[in-house]
Amino acid sequence: MKKAILNNKNSLLILVFLISSNVFASNNFILDIPEIYILIIIVIYSLLLNEIRQRELDLIKSRDAIMLSQIQPHFMFNSLTAIAMLCDKDSEIAKKMTLEFSQYLRGNLDSLSESDLIPFEQELKHIEAYLNLEKAIYGKGLNVIYDIQNSDFKLPVLTLQPIIENAVKHGIGRREGGGTVMVSAKETDKAFIMIVTDNGLGFEAVENGHKCIGIKNVTYRLSVMCGGTLAIESNPGLGSTVTITLPK
């Protein structure tokens, strides 16, 4: 009977019911009160352990989904094409872009082994490599501004990457004449705040009633791993602002 109780997903509710109905005092099932409480504690611990394991699996799936979303054939093709064209015009810049491309790929691959929070500076280097490659593709059509007032904090890996890609792809990339992406980080008394803004055409965080996978995964990992939040303000034709808040 004890084994059946522990193996049942609703075992905690069953135990509470049995106690309240005094079934334990019947001739068919006799347990001392201390033994009953021990069973309840074991069941609660088991349920909590299963919940923790499930959350860990969800985080792994979320991280892997974001990493896989970074492997974009079109972006890689465009980057390599831009580098090849630069080889004839300016070999030094082509060399620099090749190193940026290598750093970008390494950052994506390294993310698979990251299960803890990473320093913001590590995330910043990754998005700098990505934006430098995009600037090589868009040329003067993409302007990037950094306003980093504080970088001494940690965050989940690949937190900013999907946000910035949205700003470039769905914002600046669709705007005639290009535009500007601004990445800022600051500290307040209660939190660290990162803001990504663009003056592009704006993008929809929700399509057909469902959040796009990148935004959804980032929001989930922020909440579970560090109690962080993500807020989006996107106005068609005016641009977007994404604010990420990490409580201290």
Beta strands, then each sheet from edge to edge (+ up, - down):
strand 1: 118-119
strand 2: 142-148
strand 3: 154-155
strand 4: 179-187
strand 5: 191-198
strand 6: 206-207
strand 7: 210-211
strand 8: 229-235
strand 9: 239-247
sheet 1: 1+ 3-
sheet 2: 2+ 4+ 5- 9+ 8-
sheet 3: 6+ 7-
end
